[in-house]
Amino acid sequence: MDVIKKLNWGIIGAGIIAGKMAEALKIDPGSLLYAAASKDISKARAFADANNVGYAFSYDEIVNCEEIDIIYVATTHNFHFENAKLALENGKHVLIEKPFTVNAEEARELTNIAKENNLFLMEAVWTRFLPSIKLLKKKIEDDVIGEVKQINISFGGFVVPQYERRLKDPALAGGVTLDMGIYPISFVCYLLGERPADIKSMTHFSDSGVDEISNYLFRFPSGCFASISTSFHLKMNNSATLYGQNGFIEFPQFQVGERFTINLHKGTNNIVESREVFEKNHDNGFIYQVEEVINCIYEGKLESDIIPLKETNSIMEVMDKMRNEWGFVYPFE
Ligand SMILES: NC(=O)c1ccc[n+]([C@@H]2O[C@H](COP(=O)([O-])OP(=O)(O)OC[C@H]3O[C@@H](n4cnc5c(N)ncnc54)[C@H](OP(=O)(O)O)[C@@H]3O)[C@@H](O)[C@H]2O)c1
């Protein structure tokens, strides 16, 4: 019987989200979490002990470890570029937590390094791979509500103190757009299969000088509009509504919901049919993006068809453009 080698993972950044990834890698039969690295070796050791990981390394040790195939970058946004670059330049495939980088210039450079070195690279927008989101996309593609004309999304809440520190800090490239806005932006681009042609946006800054309540209005080449409100300091409805010519879909619990409702009016002002759809997601939704990475690497693919690098780069450009409209530059840019 053929024994398929597991993919050996290394994590850079022994923080909160790294713990959730460690759980997902334990569940995935094709993965082994080989080592964890931190700037602080005692933190790496504590993470390795807590998550049953074999090795605790420095960044240099982890990228030079021959047994490791892929590095998951789980540091704060300001470090994504340098950590991913270090891993790619040492021959590792890379999965980077969202947002891919702080700006489009960094994104382009990483994309080029990965291509030049024939290495896999992907942004970990895990929600794209959830079964419920895939089903929602299929309903749109199957024209269940006809051509989509408008999407409205609210996505916000008061974040817990452990996240607030990072989110409010300009030095860590905090702010709601890079941290949370990226999800609804990525969601509308994924569902429509296109990038915004026209972009208008406004924001309110926090006392610490990062964007705290942000609003985006996009017009896509198809003519569809998307209106997005997001905040890390305001409880919102957390829902998406997609309006098509023949009906609309209500997607509550944005963005991890398992239920959504398809309402059909068939071009009238009356709902003639209303149907709830249910699709279960695993409790640790990270497992689907892990499966995607494994499949791509074993198939010799250097990027995912579900979140191609061209799209990641375009979305970074959208966020650059909006930050530019607000005059919002990070201190290290
Ligand atoms: N997919 C999701 O659902 C989700 C949820 C939350 C966050 N995220 C993303 O995951 C990434 C990490 O977020 P997190 O909440 O896990 O962050 P975190 O625990 O606050 O920090 C992660 C790591 O970043 C480094 N770091 C944090 N604060 C630092 C500071 N002040 N100075 C220097 N280094 C610092 C540390 O790396 P070392 O250990 O190497 O020192 C730390 O272990 C971000 O990109 C975030 O957007 C994703």
The ligand as an SDF file (V2000), in Angstrom:
LIG
                    3D

 48 52  0  0  0  0  0  0  0  0999 V2000
   -8.5990   33.9390   10.1790 N   0  0  0  0  0  0  0  0  0  0  0  0
   -9.1290   34.4770   11.2670 C   0  0  0  0  0  0  0  0  0  0  0  0
  -10.2540   34.1830   11.6750 O   0  0  0  0  0  0  0  0  0  0  0  0
   -8.3190   35.4440   12.0350 C   0  0  0  0  0  0  0  0  0  0  0  0
   -8.7190   35.8340   13.3240 C   0  0  0  0  0  0  0  0  0  0  0  0
   -7.8830   36.6800   14.0300 C   0  0  0  0  0  0  0  0  0  0  0  0
   -6.7070   37.1280   13.4700 C   0  0  0  0  0  0  0  0  0  0  0  0
   -6.3730   36.7460   12.1990 N   0  0  0  0  0  0  0  0  0  0  0  0
   -5.1290   37.2040   11.5690 C   0  0  0  0  0  0  0  0  0  0  0  0
   -4.0590   36.4450   12.1370 O   0  0  0  0  0  0  0  0  0  0  0  0
   -2.8800   37.2580   12.2440 C   0  0  0  0  0  0  0  0  0  0  0  0
   -2.4090   37.2510   13.6870 C   0  0  0  0  0  0  0  0  0  0  0  0
   -3.4540   37.6840   14.5320 O   0  0  0  0  0  0  0  0  0  0  0  0
   -3.4660   37.2610   16.1020 P   0  0  0  0  0  0  0  0  0  0  0  0
   -4.7370   37.7930   16.6490 O   0  0  0  0  0  0  0  0  0  0  0  0
   -3.1550   35.8110   16.2220 O   0  0  0  0  0  0  0  0  0  0  0  0
   -2.2700   38.1550   16.6200 O   0  0  0  0  0  0  0  0  0  0  0  0
   -1.4820   38.1320   18.0160 P   0  0  0  0  0  0  0  0  0  0  0  0
   -1.7670   36.8780   18.7580 O   0  0  0  0  0  0  0  0  0  0  0  0
   -1.7170   39.4170   18.7130 O   0  0  0  0  0  0  0  0  0  0  0  0
    0.0280   38.1350   17.5030 O   0  0  0  0  0  0  0  0  0  0  0  0
    0.5350   37.1500   16.6260 C   0  0  0  0  0  0  0  0  0  0  0  0
    2.0410   37.2370   16.6180 C   0  0  0  0  0  0  0  0  0  0  0  0
    2.4660   38.4870   16.0670 O   0  0  0  0  0  0  0  0  0  0  0  0
    3.6010   38.9690   16.7710 C   0  0  0  0  0  0  0  0  0  0  0  0
    3.2390   40.1920   17.5180 N   0  0  0  0  0  0  0  0  0  0  0  0
    2.0550   40.5090   18.0940 C   0  0  0  0  0  0  0  0  0  0  0  0
    2.1310   41.7180   18.6950 N   0  0  0  0  0  0  0  0  0  0  0  0
    3.3910   42.1600   18.5120 C   0  0  0  0  0  0  0  0  0  0  0  0
    4.0870   43.3200   18.9120 C   0  0  0  0  0  0  0  0  0  0  0  0
    3.4870   44.3080   19.5940 N   0  0  0  0  0  0  0  0  0  0  0  0
    5.3890   43.4460   18.5610 N   0  0  0  0  0  0  0  0  0  0  0  0
    6.0130   42.4770   17.8540 C   0  0  0  0  0  0  0  0  0  0  0  0
    5.3960   41.3360   17.4440 N   0  0  0  0  0  0  0  0  0  0  0  0
    4.1090   41.1910   17.7680 C   0  0  0  0  0  0  0  0  0  0  0  0
    4.0120   37.8640   17.7200 C   0  0  0  0  0  0  0  0  0  0  0  0
    4.8690   36.9980   16.9850 O   0  0  0  0  0  0  0  0  0  0  0  0
    6.0350   36.2020   17.7200 P   0  0  0  0  0  0  0  0  0  0  0  0
    5.3690   35.1110   18.4730 O   0  0  0  0  0  0  0  0  0  0  0  0
    6.9230   35.7300   16.6480 O   0  0  0  0  0  0  0  0  0  0  0  0
    6.7220   37.2120   18.5900 O   0  0  0  0  0  0  0  0  0  0  0  0
    2.6850   37.1860   17.9990 C   0  0  0  0  0  0  0  0  0  0  0  0
    2.8040   35.8850   18.4570 O   0  0  0  0  0  0  0  0  0  0  0  0
   -3.2870   38.6150   11.6970 C   0  0  0  0  0  0  0  0  0  0  0  0
   -2.9560   38.6610   10.3340 O   0  0  0  0  0  0  0  0  0  0  0  0
   -4.8000   38.6510   11.8470 C   0  0  0  0  0  0  0  0  0  0  0  0
   -5.4530   39.4950   10.9190 O   0  0  0  0  0  0  0  0  0  0  0  0
   -7.1370   35.9010   11.4930 C   0  0  0  0  0  0  0  0  0  0  0  0
  1  2  1  0
  2  3  2  0
  2  4  1  0
  4  5  1  0
  4 48  2  0
  5  6  2  0
  6  7  1  0
  7  8  2  0
  8  9  1  0
  8 48  1  0
  9 10  1  0
  9 46  1  0
 10 11  1  0
 11 12  1  0
 11 44  1  0
 12 13  1  0
 13 14  1  0
 14 15  2  0
 14 16  1  0
 14 17  1  0
 17 18  1  0
 18 19  2  0
 18 20  1  0
 18 21  1  0
 21 22  1  0
 22 23  1  0
 23 24  1  0
 23 42  1  0
 24 25  1  0
 25 26  1  0
 25 36  1  0
 26 27  1  0
 26 35  1  0
 27 28  2  0
 28 29  1  0
 29 30  1  0
 29 35  2  0
 30 31  1  0
 30 32  2  0
 32 33  1  0
 33 34  2  0
 34 35  1  0
 36 37  1  0
 36 42  1  0
 37 38  1  0
 38 39  2  0
 38 40  1  0
 38 41  1  0
 42 43  1  0
 44 45  1  0
 44 46  1  0
 46 47  1  0
M  CHG  2   8   1  16  -1
M  END
$$$$
